[in-house]
């Protein structure tokens, strides 16, 4: 009889432990379901809503990078008029996006972003208050996706990357004031060759133009930069932001 009681007691304890294990597992699972994910992907159809919510809640700063005239850029510019007046807006463009950005920003009434142009490779991002961000994950076709980032470490890293590119960028007015030929990718390639010290023959062969054509472009670029030597042309190109330091 005593053995039967002991067996029943052990069985009861085992059942209680199993119940606690099940309850703790269910609780852990429910917490995982309710904890916000640090990165949430959303499709292009909801991009406008995501941007409106993100930018509309800005308190201090909005940092934006634009790389062209696609759906992402259109949605960002459209959402910028939701920026509260107290927030500072900085916009960093690559060279292709810079050509028409002033005209595209003209309809904005509530905010006037400070715009700089970068020679660095950029991806479309929006960082708000250093606390949340939206990142273009693919080229923005209708089926493209963006990621809403809430992880503070990842957002701070994006903010630092933006700050570094911003510090090296040149003001939009300065960029547009350059002669058109200096703003081309070809001119940048020639300037890189000059800075690297390549001979004319080597540079012309690498660029796939004739030696005569290469030297003509070098002379035109040096004239536009008001440079008396190739070394001075390279230094002026860095000073103007045409080449990274």
PyMOL commands that set and color helices and strands:
alter all, ss='L'
color gray80, all
select helices_A, chain A and resi 2-34+44-56+71-82+95-105+152-168+172-177+180-183+185-196+200-207+211-224+230-239
alter helices_A, ss='H'
color red, helices_A
select strands_A, chain A and resi 39-43+61-66+88-93+114-117+125-128+132-136+145-149+170-171
alter strands_A, ss='S'
color yellow, strands_A
deselect
rebuild
show_as cartoon
